[in-house]
């Protein structure tokens, strides 16, 4: 993922609930491929690594937010 990152921190779709393991946005449990400390949502940082902080912190997404789904109705698109 790091080669695709620009100069802003980006959420990567990895989060955890208190006392629970890290999980990807699709519900798959994270395999501890790299160490994540701290908050409840992970992001790519400016040092080309992964950090975490509160999910409410404003950052861009490297992909779509899981709670935002687009549906196509005729010629219009709208979020649900």
N, C-alpha and C positions, 0 to 999 in steps of 0.2 A: 504494500500500500504506500509506503513512503515515497517511491518515485513519482506518484501521482499527486502528491501534496504541494499546494502552493504556499504562500507566505502566511496564511491564516491558519489558526488551529481549527481542526475539523473533528466533529463527533464521528465515531466509526461504527455505531450500532451495537456497542457492547456495554451492558449495565449489570448491576446487581442490587438486590434488596439486602437490607442489613442482616448480617449473619448467614447469607446465602452465597452460593458460588456465582461467578460471573456467567452471564448468558448473552448470546447474540440476539439480535432483534427477532429472529425467527424462532427463538426458544431453545436452540441448541446450546448445550453447556460448553463453556470455553475450556480448552484443553491445556491452559497454562503455558502456551507457546512462548510467551514473554511475560515478565513480571509487571503487575499493575498494583499500585498502592494508592491509598487515599479514598477519594470520593466514590460516588455511585454510578458514574458514567465515564467511559474512556474516550480519549481523543488523541489525535496526532499532534504533537507539540512542535515548537519551532526548532528544537534540537534534534529533529528527525527521530524522535522516540515516541513512546506512548505514555500519557499521564492520565489522571482522572480527577474529576471534581464533581460538584453538584450538577445534576442533570438540568437544573433551572438556569445555569450559566449560559448566556447567549454565545453560540458558536455556529459556524456553518456546518453542514452535513456533507460527508463524503459521498453519500447516497441519499435516498429519500427517507424522511422520518417514517417510522413504522406506523404511526397513528394517522398519517395523511395518505389517503387513497384517492386517486383520481378515477372518475367514471366518465365515460363519454356518452353524452345524450345528444343525438343529432349532431349538430355542428359545434356545440358548446361543451366545454369541460368545466366541471366544478368539483370542489373538495367536498367530502362527506364527513 
